[in-house]
């Protein structure tokens, strides 16, 4: 006699890409967030193994859609560069290496408490907080590096002009406060990382300058040629 064994139906678990609530962000939060994501994405554009994103749900416990965190900006070294609707940690090689939170008085309890604890638990090596309005964070740029299971402060330095600098060893970049605004920069050349729009404007300006110089050169050559014929 054949024995029939029934199995409970496999429950399909949804991992939403949104919490269904409207995103209400001030310009103070949106602008540095957009800058950071674009500048880092452009900087690592040739690296197919570097994933840059922001405001994306990271689910870190399979089967539990409540185990989720959404960093403002994050970078993962070793993850394929492709578009995602969510970041399911069990389907990815690792958790983020770098996280940046654009913090404010209304989010400080999460940024200083629950999120910081989650990032340490996930093994996020560097965690940076930036307060664009300078409402509560002193100084308005703070960084932490994971040592063991706990975060230790990353020391800030200052340039001769007083610009505050925090160096990220993970990114190999400096985070600078230029007149209160957050900017990423190459620590060797000092060159500031640009957004896509800024890079395009810089390219156009360079092309216009080259065209101007070529026109001046042609004019000089023409003048010299005419002088030689006299």
C-alpha angles and dihedrals in degrees: 000000000000116000116220115211117197121206124203112254114266108253114230110224121206121215103195121212090214137033090223093245122120114257107240110187129159122227087254090064100033099051099054090041092054092044094050096048094046096042094049093043090052092045092053096036093119092051110088089185096059121086120195122185145141141208089016123140113247111199110199105177120057112229094019114089089180090068095084139125131182115207117201091229130003141171127203121193111206097028119114115256103242139120116275134183091204136001109238104193095205089058094047131072096242149336121276118292094206131030129184122192120195094214133196140173090271094052100035096100091057095039093049096036128022098018093047090051093048093049091051090048091051092049099247101173099205128029120184129186123198124188106197094185094045088226099145114343114097112219094021091227120058131167134191132195122205112245111178105317097333138070122244123195119262108226119245122224132192132226119226089264091055096256110154114234132194116184120216110204090188094057095031087228140110122239109212136188106220108185087333095310121117116239134170117223141180105254093214103044096024088225113153119234113246135212120239091263093047091048091050092049090048090050092051092048091051092049091049090050092049091049090050092051092047090052091050090049092051090049091051092048091049091049092049091049092052091048090053092054093057 
